[in-house]
Amino acid sequence: MQPPPDDVQLLHILADVASTAIVPHFRALPGVDNKSVGGFDPVTVADRAAEEAMRELIASERPDDAILGEEFPPRPGVSGRTWILDPIDGTRAFMMGLPTWGVLIALADARGPFLGMMCQPFVMERFWNTREGAFQAGYAQEERLATRRCASVGEAVVATTSPRNFRTHPVAPRFEALCDEARMIRYGTDCYAYALLAAGHLDIVVEVGLKAVDIAPFVPMVEAAGGAVVDLAGEPIGARLLDGYHGEAVAVGDPSLLPAVLERLAV
């Protein structure tokens, strides 16, 4: 009889079962449902199947832990720990056949998330953290993640999912000015932006309108790789993700760059 998996092993097993549920539907969707009454918030059979598979596994392996997921109501727990699940972050990309979506999994306690995983099963790539550091595995061998140094905003590569997400937010003109000053801005990155920041390929990610499930894995992952994740006021967000989170995220690979970024975004 094998011992039960530890938390990091369970992260990978959860990513496995989610991937198995999702990949047959990628670029083969029978349709897309809209969860929003006044707009468009897509959900697919793959989203639901993947979250159900992960919930079933957590219920079996960690029955005392709570679950907060994107597609189904929260499940309470008694352990003080919560699994935070986004079965497909970037459903719009998924429905378009773009491989910029990912399975997001985090494990949090009262202090916030301490383990995180981003899995892209179509390109067979994973980014995760443990208490020893942050890691990546794909076609190459497993390697440790490390953010890169960036001396100024003018040298930075900035990413966000869509400029339209800033339309009604007061930070919009400040964000545009930041992008004008930066070396480069890329859109449409979804969850990949944070993973690639942790891997040292870009320098700044700014987003608003997030849910806890969208950002939870990247707080411990980016920090373990040497970066920082805060809100627009510069406050840590990890401990507020389960209660009191307002949807803002500013991630930097080089923490010394954070004061300059926050100064430019201050409303």
Secondary structure, 3 states (H helix, E strand, C coil): CCCCCCHHHHHHHHHHHHHHHHHHHCCCCCCCEECCCCCCCEECHHHHHHHHHHHHHHHHHCCCCEEEECCCCCECCCCCCEEEEEEEECHHHHHHCCCCCEEEEEEEECCEEEEEEEEECCCCEEEEEECCEEEEECCCCCEECCCCCCCCHHHCEEECCCHHHHCCCCCHHHHHHHHHHCCEEECCCCCHHHHHHHCCCCCEEEECCCCHHHHCCHHHHHHHCCCEEECCCCCECHHHCCCCCCCCEEEECCHHHHHHHHHHHCC
